């Protein structure tokens, strides 16, 4: 089954909810970047949260998630949009630590507990919306939960998880976001808090074969959820040879001439998907003419 996300309302439309299976999407990132298990978990959790946040946007709007902690992993960067497309990379993909006290991948140790979580939304206006909060745990689910409460003033619960096979491939990945609308009363809040304490980890639910709809039913309770729609989710990169060509032209005549004189060719690699684009002397000369 391909990855997809479901959007829903719950508790008489006083709660907004999202759930997603991102197993194939995170596997695509793992394969492209050859991430080791702890790095895979951190990148996968960030991509999973990012793709659900992208679904909160409209039209051609998109957002960028940046996690900058003081751990060995280095910054994590994720782009997503309103169409279920997401891409991401981590600065040090071959990062793996010993399991933590709970016997799980030590994402907190890899990300670090000091640093920031930044969300930049391109909403098609002159200025982008930027929200930034300090990291509160490094586990990422709690950090996104804190971001919503602090930066957007929306009480939320974010669950994200990734399980990795012994051969480094992705066994299961997915997540959910539950958000309280202004009309939510105390009994609704109590009911959700009670359920959140008793549910299995999201990665276990995905591993057990639960669909996004079944995840939300588990999280919010049978009969409480009204499903709105579903959306396919995928690792999608918007890079292209033409796009990188435009960047080369923007470097200016001097830089392009140096490329021609020194190597007679150039190559560029996309950080997000690792695709490499090569330009021969003839193409560089055409760029030089355009730059002039």
C-alpha angles and dihedrals in degrees: 000000000000120000117271143162131225127208121205148163123223143186096032091321093300091117129056117205142183131185130180143181108217100168097120092039093054090043089056090054092045092052095046095048099029090228119189118232102272091043089048091053094049095045092043093051091049093048091048093053090042095054092050091048089050088056088061089065128080136232115335095347118128140181141211124217119202122186113190114180134161094246128107093263094076123206121342117211124193131176123196139164143198092272099067094259118137138169132177149161140195123223096232106030095174093067119129129160134188115274116274127245090280091055092250134122108286099235091155091056092048097045097037130226098252123066138059146290112216127189119192116188121197102204096170093262129121093262127038121233111245125189123180133182133173117256110262101187114354090229086102100217090075090042093056089045089054091046092057093047096044106033102029099025092230115134103228145163117216122193119184129165144168130193118198128206122230089256091057094254119129116264098182138347133174147115151198137220121201117188131186117229120216092263097057112123131209094264091056091048091048092049093051094045090051093051094046089058093054104041123101119249112285092240089056091050091053091045089052089056100254113160120227088259091053090047091057091045089053092047098044105025137256113296095014098091130081111193116217108181147322132235131196114243126207146159101257126171122198095203120120140169089254093052093052088045089059089052091052091051089051090058089074137236097290094055093045092048089053090054090052094046098043105038108001087225143048139208134198129194126204113233091210102051104011091234111155123214122197127202123196127212093268092054092047091051089053089051089049091053090049092048090054 
